[in-house]
Amino acid sequence: MPDTVKGPASYFPAIEAKYGQPVAHWQQLLREQRTLHPEARHSDLVAWLKSEHGMGHGHATALVAATPAA
């Protein structure tokens, strides 16, 4: 029986298909945001992805959760 991807990574194929960029692209943008705004909380970064990139809440949340702070 194949292993099933769980957690935030389970959203990655849909994110790449819907937004046309690899997950690494979004994670780099999030790391840049954290550098520019070190006080930003998880919810701030989710809101940023939603407002600036038109991302859905679930996809944005998965990306932020899967992108460790530097």
C-alpha positions in Angstrom: 0.0 0.0 0.0 1.5 3.4 -1.0 2.2 6.0 1.6 -0.3 8.8 1.6 1.0 12.4 1.8 -0.5 14.1 4.8 -0.5 17.5 6.3 0.3 20.7 4.5 2.3 18.8 1.8 -0.9 17.2 0.6 -2.0 20.6 -0.8 1.2 21.0 -2.9 0.1 19.4 -6.2 -3.1 21.5 -6.2 -1.2 24.7 -5.4 1.3 24.1 -8.2 -1.5 23.3 -10.7 -3.7 26.2 -9.7 -1.2 29.0 -9.3 1.4 27.9 -11.9 4.4 28.1 -9.7 6.3 25.4 -7.8 6.0 25.3 -4.0 9.7 26.4 -3.8 8.7 29.7 -5.4 6.0 30.4 -2.8 8.2 29.4 0.0 10.9 31.8 -1.2 8.4 34.6 -1.3 7.3 33.8 2.3 11.0 33.8 3.5 11.4 37.2 1.9 8.3 38.5 3.6 9.6 37.2 7.0 12.9 39.0 6.4 11.1 42.2 5.5 8.5 41.9 8.3 10.0 39.8 11.1 7.0 40.6 13.3 4.6 39.0 10.9 2.6 36.2 12.4 1.2 33.1 10.6 -2.1 34.8 10.1 -0.4 37.9 8.6 1.4 35.8 6.0 -1.7 33.9 5.1 -3.5 37.2 4.6 -0.7 38.4 2.5 -0.8 35.4 0.2 -4.5 35.8 -0.1 -4.6 39.5 -0.9 -1.4 39.9 -3.0 -1.5 36.6 -4.9 -5.2 35.6 -4.9 -4.6 32.4 -3.0 -7.3 30.5 -1.3 -7.2 30.3 2.5 -6.4 26.5 2.7 -3.6 26.8 0.2 -2.1 29.8 1.9 -2.3 28.2 5.3 -0.6 25.0 4.0 2.2 27.0 2.5 2.9 29.1 5.6 2.7 26.0 7.8 5.2 24.2 5.6 7.7 27.1 5.3 9.9 27.1 8.4 11.2 30.4 9.6 14.9 30.9 8.8 
